[in-house]
Amino acid sequence: MTDYAAEYLRIVAGLLQRVSDEQLPAIAAAAGRIADCIAGGGLLHVFGTGHSQLLAAELFYRAGGLVPVNAILDLPLSVMVSARRSTWLERVAGYAEQVLQDEPVRDGDVVLVVSNSGRNAVPIEMALAAKSRGATVLALTSVRFSGNVDSRHPGGMKLMDCADVVLDNYGADGDAAVRIPGCPTAVSATSTVVGGALLQALSAATVAELQRRGIRPPVWQSANGEAGDRANAAYIAEYQGRIRRL
Protein backbone atom coordinates (compact mmCIF):
# COMPACT_ATOMS: atom_id res chain seq x y z
CA MET A 1 0.00 0.00 0.00
CA THR A 2 2.73 2.49 0.91
CA ASP A 3 4.46 1.66 -2.38
CA TYR A 4 1.89 3.83 -4.17
CA ALA A 5 2.36 6.68 -1.71
CA ALA A 6 6.09 6.47 -2.44
CA GLU A 7 5.33 6.37 -6.16
CA TYR A 8 3.36 9.60 -5.93
CA LEU A 9 6.16 11.31 -4.01
CA ARG A 10 8.70 10.05 -6.56
CA ILE A 11 6.62 11.46 -9.42
CA VAL A 12 6.23 14.84 -7.72
CA ALA A 13 9.95 14.98 -6.92
CA GLY A 14 10.70 14.26 -10.58
CA LEU A 15 8.38 17.03 -11.73
CA LEU A 16 9.95 19.50 -9.32
CA GLN A 17 13.40 18.55 -10.55
CA ARG A 18 12.23 19.11 -14.13
CA VAL A 19 10.88 22.52 -13.13
CA SER A 20 14.27 23.34 -11.62
CA ASP A 21 16.09 22.11 -14.72
CA GLU A 22 13.89 23.72 -17.37
CA GLN A 23 11.62 26.47 -15.98
CA LEU A 24 14.09 28.88 -14.40
CA PRO A 25 14.31 31.08 -17.53
CA ALA A 26 10.51 31.41 -17.61
CA ILE A 27 10.45 32.12 -13.88
CA ALA A 28 13.09 34.83 -14.35
CA ALA A 29 11.12 36.37 -17.22
CA ALA A 30 7.93 36.37 -15.18
CA ALA A 31 9.73 37.80 -12.16
CA GLY A 32 11.04 40.63 -14.29
CA ARG A 33 7.54 41.51 -15.46
CA ILE A 34 6.22 41.49 -11.89
CA ALA A 35 9.15 43.57 -10.66
CA ASP A 36 8.43 46.13 -13.41
CA CYS A 37 4.81 46.21 -12.27
CA ILE A 38 5.59 46.65 -8.56
CA ALA A 39 8.27 49.25 -9.28
CA GLY A 40 5.62 51.20 -11.19
CA GLY A 41 3.12 51.03 -8.36
CA GLY A 42 0.99 48.28 -9.89
CA LEU A 43 -0.57 45.09 -8.61
CA LEU A 44 -0.10 41.40 -9.36
CA HIS A 45 -3.53 39.82 -9.81
CA VAL A 46 -3.89 36.03 -9.55
CA PHE A 47 -6.88 34.09 -10.89
CA GLY A 48 -8.00 30.50 -11.14
CA THR A 49 -11.18 28.44 -11.24
CA GLY A 50 -12.05 25.24 -9.39
CA HIS A 51 -8.99 23.82 -7.63
CA SER A 52 -6.77 26.28 -9.50
CA GLN A 53 -8.32 28.93 -7.27
CA LEU A 54 -6.28 27.42 -4.42
CA LEU A 55 -3.15 28.65 -6.18
CA ALA A 56 -4.58 32.15 -6.53
CA ALA A 57 -5.05 32.14 -2.76
CA GLU A 58 -1.54 30.75 -2.25
CA LEU A 59 0.09 34.05 -3.25
CA PHE A 60 -2.36 36.30 -1.39
CA TYR A 61 -1.67 37.74 2.10
CA ARG A 62 0.91 35.02 2.63
CA ALA A 63 3.75 35.02 5.14
CA GLY A 64 6.93 35.64 3.15
CA GLY A 65 4.87 36.66 0.12
CA LEU A 66 4.60 39.85 -1.86
CA VAL A 67 2.19 42.45 -0.51
CA PRO A 68 0.85 43.96 -3.79
CA VAL A 69 -1.09 40.80 -4.74
CA ASN A 70 -4.80 40.86 -5.49
CA ALA A 71 -6.34 37.39 -5.54
CA ILE A 72 -9.40 37.28 -7.79
CA LEU A 73 -11.50 34.79 -5.82
CA ASP A 74 -14.92 34.50 -7.39
CA LEU A 75 -16.91 32.16 -5.14
CA PRO A 76 -19.22 30.75 -7.84
CA LEU A 77 -16.08 29.59 -9.70
CA SER A 78 -14.74 27.80 -6.61
CA VAL A 79 -15.60 24.35 -5.26
CA MET A 80 -16.75 25.93 -2.00
CA VAL A 81 -20.25 26.78 -3.20
CA SER A 82 -21.11 24.06 -5.70
CA ALA A 83 -18.46 21.89 -7.28
CA ARG A 84 -20.61 20.88 -10.24
CA ARG A 85 -21.72 24.45 -10.85
CA SER A 86 -18.13 25.68 -10.84
CA THR A 87 -17.26 23.10 -13.51
CA TRP A 88 -20.14 24.33 -15.66
CA LEU A 89 -19.49 28.02 -15.01
CA GLU A 90 -15.80 27.97 -15.97
CA ARG A 91 -16.92 27.03 -19.49
CA VAL A 92 -19.32 29.96 -19.90
CA ALA A 93 -18.18 32.54 -22.44
CA GLY A 94 -18.51 36.12 -21.22
CA TYR A 95 -18.29 35.37 -17.50
CA ALA A 96 -14.67 36.51 -17.08
CA GLU A 97 -15.51 40.03 -18.20
CA GLN A 98 -18.25 40.17 -15.56
CA VAL A 99 -15.77 39.10 -12.87
CA LEU A 100 -13.27 41.74 -13.95
CA GLN A 101 -15.84 44.52 -13.59
CA ASP A 102 -15.25 44.33 -9.83
CA GLU A 103 -11.44 43.97 -9.93
CA PRO A 104 -8.86 46.79 -10.04
CA VAL A 105 -6.91 45.58 -13.07
CA ARG A 106 -5.13 48.50 -14.70
CA ASP A 107 -2.61 49.28 -17.43
CA GLY A 108 0.82 48.16 -16.23
CA ASP A 109 -0.48 45.49 -13.86
CA VAL A 110 0.30 41.79 -14.16
CA VAL A 111 -2.40 39.12 -14.24
CA LEU A 112 -1.36 35.53 -13.53
CA VAL A 113 -3.99 33.03 -14.71
CA VAL A 114 -3.86 29.44 -13.42
CA SER A 115 -5.54 26.67 -15.41
CA ASN A 116 -4.15 23.17 -15.57
CA SER A 117 -5.89 22.20 -18.81
CA GLY A 118 -5.91 25.73 -20.23
CA ARG A 119 -8.97 24.84 -22.29
CA ASN A 120 -11.96 26.47 -20.60
CA ALA A 121 -13.50 29.75 -21.67
CA VAL A 122 -13.24 31.68 -18.40
CA PRO A 123 -9.45 31.46 -17.81
CA ILE A 124 -8.79 32.16 -21.48
CA GLU A 125 -11.13 35.15 -21.56
CA MET A 126 -9.66 36.41 -18.27
CA ALA A 127 -6.25 36.50 -19.96
CA LEU A 128 -7.62 38.25 -23.04
CA ALA A 129 -9.60 40.78 -20.99
CA ALA A 130 -6.54 41.54 -18.88
CA LYS A 131 -4.50 42.18 -22.01
CA SER A 132 -7.19 44.50 -23.34
CA ARG A 133 -6.72 46.56 -20.16
CA GLY A 134 -2.98 46.85 -20.77
CA ALA A 135 -1.87 44.20 -18.28
CA THR A 136 0.90 41.66 -18.78
CA VAL A 137 -0.43 38.09 -18.68
CA LEU A 138 1.35 35.15 -17.10
CA ALA A 139 -0.04 31.62 -17.40
CA LEU A 140 0.50 28.63 -15.13
CA THR A 141 -0.67 25.55 -16.99
CA SER A 142 0.24 22.06 -18.17
CA VAL A 143 1.46 22.53 -21.73
CA ARG A 144 1.20 18.78 -22.37
CA PHE A 145 -2.36 18.43 -21.08
CA SER A 146 -3.48 21.59 -22.85
CA GLY A 147 -1.97 20.42 -26.12
CA ASN A 148 -3.90 17.15 -25.98
CA VAL A 149 -7.40 18.56 -25.47
CA ASP A 150 -9.72 20.72 -27.56
CA SER A 151 -10.37 24.32 -26.59
CA ARG A 152 -13.73 25.26 -25.08
CA HIS A 153 -13.19 28.90 -26.02
CA PRO A 154 -15.39 30.17 -28.88
CA GLY A 155 -12.26 31.30 -30.74
CA GLY A 156 -10.45 28.00 -30.26
CA MET A 157 -7.62 29.46 -28.18
CA LYS A 158 -5.81 27.90 -25.22
CA LEU A 159 -4.56 29.79 -22.18
CA MET A 160 -0.94 29.27 -23.24
CA ASP A 161 -1.74 31.06 -26.53
CA CYS A 162 -2.77 34.21 -24.63
CA ALA A 163 0.16 34.63 -22.24
CA ASP A 164 3.29 36.76 -22.40
CA VAL A 165 5.10 34.16 -20.25
CA VAL A 166 4.06 30.53 -19.68
CA LEU A 167 4.99 28.55 -16.57
CA ASP A 168 4.63 24.81 -17.21
CA ASN A 169 3.76 22.43 -14.36
CA TYR A 170 4.48 19.40 -16.58
CA GLY A 171 1.30 17.70 -15.40
CA ALA A 172 -0.06 14.53 -16.99
CA ASP A 173 -3.27 14.53 -18.99
CA GLY A 174 -6.08 14.64 -16.46
CA ASP A 175 -3.67 15.75 -13.71
CA ALA A 176 -3.75 12.50 -11.68
CA ALA A 177 -0.45 10.63 -11.89
CA VAL A 178 -0.51 7.27 -10.08
CA ARG A 179 -1.87 4.05 -11.60
CA ILE A 180 -3.09 1.42 -9.14
CA PRO A 181 -4.13 -2.01 -10.45
CA GLY A 182 -7.89 -2.45 -10.31
CA CYS A 183 -8.64 1.28 -10.16
CA PRO A 184 -10.21 2.44 -13.44
CA THR A 185 -8.48 5.82 -13.42
CA ALA A 186 -5.26 7.39 -12.26
CA VAL A 187 -5.22 8.96 -8.78
CA SER A 188 -3.38 11.73 -6.94
CA ALA A 189 -3.14 15.05 -8.78
CA THR A 190 0.15 16.92 -9.10
CA SER A 191 -0.90 20.40 -10.27
CA THR A 192 -1.42 21.94 -6.84
CA VAL A 193 1.90 20.74 -5.39
CA VAL A 194 3.99 21.65 -8.42
CA GLY A 195 2.03 24.83 -9.09
CA GLY A 196 2.50 26.00 -5.51
CA ALA A 197 6.24 25.38 -5.76
CA LEU A 198 6.44 27.29 -9.04
CA LEU A 199 4.61 30.26 -7.55
CA GLN A 200 6.75 30.38 -4.43
CA ALA A 201 9.87 30.16 -6.60
CA LEU A 202 8.46 33.04 -8.63
CA SER A 203 7.99 35.07 -5.44
CA ALA A 204 11.60 34.50 -4.44
CA ALA A 205 12.84 35.48 -7.89
CA THR A 206 10.71 38.64 -7.87
CA VAL A 207 11.94 39.75 -4.45
CA ALA A 208 15.54 39.16 -5.53
CA GLU A 209 14.96 41.16 -8.72
CA LEU A 210 13.49 44.07 -6.77
CA GLN A 211 16.48 43.98 -4.41
CA ARG A 212 18.82 43.96 -7.40
CA ARG A 213 17.18 47.15 -8.63
CA GLY A 214 17.59 48.82 -5.26
CA ILE A 215 13.87 48.63 -4.45
CA ARG A 216 12.79 47.54 -0.98
CA PRO A 217 10.48 44.56 -1.59
CA PRO A 218 7.07 44.78 0.11
CA VAL A 219 6.80 41.38 1.85
CA TRP A 220 4.34 40.15 4.47
CA GLN A 221 5.56 38.81 7.78
CA SER A 222 3.70 36.01 9.52
CA ALA A 223 0.77 37.35 11.54
CA ASN A 224 1.54 34.59 14.04
CA GLY A 225 5.09 35.78 14.68
CA GLU A 226 5.90 38.15 17.52
CA ALA A 227 6.45 41.19 15.28
CA GLY A 228 4.10 40.29 12.43
CA ASP A 229 1.12 42.53 13.17
CA ARG A 230 3.29 45.55 13.80
CA ALA A 231 5.37 44.99 10.67
CA ASN A 232 2.32 44.44 8.46
CA ALA A 233 0.26 47.37 9.71
CA ALA A 234 1.85 49.90 7.35
CA TYR A 235 1.26 47.66 4.34
CA ILE A 236 -2.38 47.16 5.31
CA ALA A 237 -2.87 50.92 5.61
CA GLU A 238 -1.23 51.45 2.21
CA TYR A 239 -3.02 48.77 0.23
CA GLN A 240 -6.39 48.14 1.87
CA GLY A 241 -8.08 50.64 -0.43
CA ARG A 242 -6.57 48.98 -3.53
CA ILE A 243 -6.67 45.25 -2.81
CA ARG A 244 -10.30 44.17 -2.56
CA ARG A 245 -10.02 41.33 -0.06
CA LEU A 246 -7.45 42.91 2.22
C-alpha positions as CSV (number, residue, x, y, z in Angstrom):
1,M,0.0,0.0,0.0
2,T,2.7,2.5,0.9
3,D,4.5,1.7,-2.4
4,Y,1.9,3.8,-4.2
5,A,2.4,6.7,-1.7
6,A,6.1,6.5,-2.4
7,E,5.3,6.4,-6.2
8,Y,3.4,9.6,-5.9
9,L,6.2,11.3,-4.0
10,R,8.7,10.0,-6.6
11,I,6.6,11.5,-9.4
12,V,6.2,14.8,-7.7
13,A,9.9,15.0,-6.9
14,G,10.7,14.3,-10.6
15,L,8.4,17.0,-11.7
16,L,9.9,19.5,-9.3
17,Q,13.4,18.5,-10.6
18,R,12.2,19.1,-14.1
19,V,10.9,22.5,-13.1
20,S,14.3,23.3,-11.6
21,D,16.1,22.1,-14.7
22,E,13.9,23.7,-17.4
23,Q,11.6,26.5,-16.0
24,L,14.1,28.9,-14.4
25,P,14.3,31.1,-17.5
26,A,10.5,31.4,-17.6
27,I,10.4,32.1,-13.9
28,A,13.1,34.8,-14.4
29,A,11.1,36.4,-17.2
30,A,7.9,36.4,-15.2
31,A,9.7,37.8,-12.2
32,G,11.0,40.6,-14.3
33,R,7.5,41.5,-15.5
34,I,6.2,41.5,-11.9
35,A,9.2,43.6,-10.7
36,D,8.4,46.1,-13.4
37,C,4.8,46.2,-12.3
38,I,5.6,46.7,-8.6
39,A,8.3,49.2,-9.3
40,G,5.6,51.2,-11.2
41,G,3.1,51.0,-8.4
42,G,1.0,48.3,-9.9
43,L,-0.6,45.1,-8.6
44,L,-0.1,41.4,-9.4
45,H,-3.5,39.8,-9.8
46,V,-3.9,36.0,-9.6
47,F,-6.9,34.1,-10.9
48,G,-8.0,30.5,-11.1
49,T,-11.2,28.4,-11.2
50,G,-12.0,25.2,-9.4
51,H,-9.0,23.8,-7.6
52,S,-6.8,26.3,-9.5
53,Q,-8.3,28.9,-7.3
54,L,-6.3,27.4,-4.4
55,L,-3.2,28.7,-6.2
56,A,-4.6,32.2,-6.5
57,A,-5.1,32.1,-2.8
58,E,-1.5,30.8,-2.2
59,L,0.1,34.1,-3.2
60,F,-2.4,36.3,-1.4
61,Y,-1.7,37.7,2.1
62,R,0.9,35.0,2.6
63,A,3.8,35.0,5.1
64,G,6.9,35.6,3.1
65,G,4.9,36.7,0.1
66,L,4.6,39.9,-1.9
67,V,2.2,42.5,-0.5
68,P,0.8,44.0,-3.8
69,V,-1.1,40.8,-4.7
70,N,-4.8,40.9,-5.5
71,A,-6.3,37.4,-5.5
72,I,-9.4,37.3,-7.8
73,L,-11.5,34.8,-5.8
74,D,-14.9,34.5,-7.4
75,L,-16.9,32.2,-5.1
76,P,-19.2,30.7,-7.8
77,L,-16.1,29.6,-9.7
78,S,-14.7,27.8,-6.6
79,V,-15.6,24.3,-5.3
80,M,-16.7,25.9,-2.0
81,V,-20.2,26.8,-3.2
82,S,-21.1,24.1,-5.7
83,A,-18.5,21.9,-7.3
84,R,-20.6,20.9,-10.2
85,R,-21.7,24.4,-10.9
86,S,-18.1,25.7,-10.8
87,T,-17.3,23.1,-13.5
88,W,-20.1,24.3,-15.7
89,L,-19.5,28.0,-15.0
90,E,-15.8,28.0,-16.0
91,R,-16.9,27.0,-19.5
92,V,-19.3,30.0,-19.9
93,A,-18.2,32.5,-22.4
94,G,-18.5,36.1,-21.2
95,Y,-18.3,35.4,-17.5
96,A,-14.7,36.5,-17.1
97,E,-15.5,40.0,-18.2
98,Q,-18.2,40.2,-15.6
99,V,-15.8,39.1,-12.9
100,L,-13.3,41.7,-14.0
101,Q,-15.8,44.5,-13.6
102,D,-15.2,44.3,-9.8
103,E,-11.4,44.0,-9.9
104,P,-8.9,46.8,-10.0
105,V,-6.9,45.6,-13.1
106,R,-5.1,48.5,-14.7
107,D,-2.6,49.3,-17.4
108,G,0.8,48.2,-16.2
109,D,-0.5,45.5,-13.9
110,V,0.3,41.8,-14.2
111,V,-2.4,39.1,-14.2
112,L,-1.4,35.5,-13.5
113,V,-4.0,33.0,-14.7
114,V,-3.9,29.4,-13.4
115,S,-5.5,26.7,-15.4
116,N,-4.1,23.2,-15.6
117,S,-5.9,22.2,-18.8
118,G,-5.9,25.7,-20.2
119,R,-9.0,24.8,-22.3
120,N,-12.0,26.5,-20.6
121,A,-13.5,29.8,-21.7
122,V,-13.2,31.7,-18.4
123,P,-9.4,31.5,-17.8
124,I,-8.8,32.2,-21.5
125,E,-11.1,35.1,-21.6
126,M,-9.7,36.4,-18.3
127,A,-6.3,36.5,-20.0
128,L,-7.6,38.3,-23.0
129,A,-9.6,40.8,-21.0
130,A,-6.5,41.5,-18.9
131,K,-4.5,42.2,-22.0
132,S,-7.2,44.5,-23.3
133,R,-6.7,46.6,-20.2
134,G,-3.0,46.9,-20.8
135,A,-1.9,44.2,-18.3
136,T,0.9,41.7,-18.8
137,V,-0.4,38.1,-18.7
138,L,1.4,35.1,-17.1
139,A,0.0,31.6,-17.4
140,L,0.5,28.6,-15.1
141,T,-0.7,25.5,-17.0
142,S,0.2,22.1,-18.2
143,V,1.5,22.5,-21.7
144,R,1.2,18.8,-22.4
145,F,-2.4,18.4,-21.1
146,S,-3.5,21.6,-22.9
147,G,-2.0,20.4,-26.1
148,N,-3.9,17.1,-26.0
149,V,-7.4,18.6,-25.5
150,D,-9.7,20.7,-27.6
151,S,-10.4,24.3,-26.6
152,R,-13.7,25.3,-25.1
153,H,-13.2,28.9,-26.0
154,P,-15.4,30.2,-28.9
155,G,-12.3,31.3,-30.7
156,G,-10.4,28.0,-30.3
157,M,-7.6,29.5,-28.2
158,K,-5.8,27.9,-25.2
159,L,-4.6,29.8,-22.2
160,M,-0.9,29.3,-23.2
161,D,-1.7,31.1,-26.5
162,C,-2.8,34.2,-24.6
163,A,0.2,34.6,-22.2
164,D,3.3,36.8,-22.4
165,V,5.1,34.2,-20.3
166,V,4.1,30.5,-19.7
167,L,5.0,28.5,-16.6
168,D,4.6,24.8,-17.2
169,N,3.8,22.4,-14.4
170,Y,4.5,19.4,-16.6
171,G,1.3,17.7,-15.4
172,A,-0.1,14.5,-17.0
173,D,-3.3,14.5,-19.0
174,G,-6.1,14.6,-16.5
175,D,-3.7,15.7,-13.7
176,A,-3.8,12.5,-11.7
177,A,-0.5,10.6,-11.9
178,V,-0.5,7.3,-10.1
179,R,-1.9,4.0,-11.6
180,I,-3.1,1.4,-9.1
181,P,-4.1,-2.0,-10.5
182,G,-7.9,-2.5,-10.3
183,C,-8.6,1.3,-10.2
184,P,-10.2,2.4,-13.4
185,T,-8.5,5.8,-13.4
186,A,-5.3,7.4,-12.3
187,V,-5.2,9.0,-8.8
188,S,-3.4,11.7,-6.9
189,A,-3.1,15.0,-8.8
190,T,0.2,16.9,-9.1
191,S,-0.9,20.4,-10.3
192,T,-1.4,21.9,-6.8
193,V,1.9,20.7,-5.4
194,V,4.0,21.6,-8.4
195,G,2.0,24.8,-9.1
196,G,2.5,26.0,-5.5
197,A,6.2,25.4,-5.8
198,L,6.4,27.3,-9.0
199,L,4.6,30.3,-7.5
200,Q,6.8,30.4,-4.4
201,A,9.9,30.2,-6.6
202,L,8.5,33.0,-8.6
203,S,8.0,35.1,-5.4
204,A,11.6,34.5,-4.4
205,A,12.8,35.5,-7.9
206,T,10.7,38.6,-7.9
207,V,11.9,39.8,-4.5
208,A,15.5,39.2,-5.5
209,E,15.0,41.2,-8.7
210,L,13.5,44.1,-6.8
211,Q,16.5,44.0,-4.4
212,R,18.8,44.0,-7.4
213,R,17.2,47.2,-8.6
214,G,17.6,48.8,-5.3
215,I,13.9,48.6,-4.4
216,R,12.8,47.5,-1.0
217,P,10.5,44.6,-1.6
218,P,7.1,44.8,0.1
219,V,6.8,41.4,1.9
220,W,4.3,40.1,4.5
221,Q,5.6,38.8,7.8
222,S,3.7,36.0,9.5
223,A,0.8,37.3,11.5
224,N,1.5,34.6,14.0
225,G,5.1,35.8,14.7
226,E,5.9,38.1,17.5
227,A,6.5,41.2,15.3
228,G,4.1,40.3,12.4
229,D,1.1,42.5,13.2
230,R,3.3,45.6,13.8
231,A,5.4,45.0,10.7
232,N,2.3,44.4,8.5
233,A,0.3,47.4,9.7
234,A,1.9,49.9,7.3
235,Y,1.3,47.7,4.3
236,I,-2.4,47.2,5.3
237,A,-2.9,50.9,5.6
238,E,-1.2,51.5,2.2
239,Y,-3.0,48.8,0.2
240,Q,-6.4,48.1,1.9
241,G,-8.1,50.6,-0.4
242,R,-6.6,49.0,-3.5
243,I,-6.7,45.2,-2.8
244,R,-10.3,44.2,-2.6
245,R,-10.0,41.3,-0.1
246,L,-7.5,42.9,2.2
